[in-house]
Amino acid sequence: MRHIYEFHGYPVSEDLLLGLGAGVGFVYWHMKGTPPFFGGRANVGRPGEEGLEKTAGKRTGVHVMCFRTNSAQKAEKAVLDLLGGEPVMVQVDMGFLPYFDFPKEYHFGGHVVVLAGYDPETRQVLVADREEKLHPVSLDALARARGSKFKPFPPRNTWYTFDFTRRRPPKPQEVRQAIRETTRAMLNPPIANLGVKGIRKAAQRMLEWSKIMDEESLRFACFNVFIFIDAKGGTGGGIFRYMYGRFLKEAASITGDEQLAQAGEEMRAIGHQWQQVASVFESAYTAQAPSALLPRASELMLAIADREQAAWERLRQIIPS
């Protein structure tokens, strides 16, 4: 989204977009036949959710629309038509992008990139991801990445359009509302797999993984969790807590409430704790006995749950309903 905003002459930080879109949370999910999933993102467009892109757009005066199709041919034509005049944001499976060095079996379809150009002679698009370098990717590889069926987040050939006609800075009350939405979701989730309750549930459930997974599956599960927490997976590190801490500092400037900057420092410290968890899972991935490290990861996460509970309650006091 930051790439798109900057192209249209509206420089804005990723942190601000994440926060305005009520995009930070926690989810623990373990579907049969898939590795356990730890997610730090929220407002991802589940039933009843608008999605971060549209929510952040509303709060910056940008009209965002989301499109999907079951047809790979229609998906390709739609983005190539748009690329004639502007970059296009699309959802992809990271495992099919040739510039990533992930294990062969790794797939995650919740990743979003920007297509920045197209060369019809080579049938390659230029992909803008998280670094300054643009990556040439063939249309065939892009089609695989966009049409991936791997769960839990198949991309479904999703793309977005943006109308900046009425762009504007976010209003202080919109920033406060975004924080309220995030604190509510973390402290009062509809199910125990989400929010602070979800952190505690994940900490307890991981102690059972060795009973329900063979060693190879357990090893891959540990790698998966490491990626979902660490910056390598696109979270900015600390399962988005570092980013949210920086958002709270921006929010302090917009609202004039310095308490939010202090809350941002606490969120940064929580990000450090999440990185400790990531480090344990990274070690478990290569350890002789991965299950031996799970109790330590569980202990760290239970401590994080207590600290997050206090941090989100403090934010609720600063920005009451």
Secondary structure, DSSP 4 states (H G I P E B T S, - for coil): -HHHHHHTT----HHHHHHHTT-EEEEEE--TTS--EEEEE--SS-TT---HHHHHHHTTT-EEEEE--S-HHHHHHHHHHHTTTS-EEEEE-GGG-TT----TT---TTEEEEEEEEETTTTEEEEE-SSSSEEEEEHHHHHHHHS---SS---TT-EEEEE-TT--PPPHHHHHHHHHHHHHHHHS-SSTTBHHHHHHHHHHHGGGHHHHS-HHHHHHHHHHHHHHHSGGGTSSSGGGHHHHHHHHHHHHHHH--THHHHHHHHHHHHHHHHHHHHHHHHHHHHSSSGGGGHHHHHHHHHHHHHHHHHHHHHHHHHS--
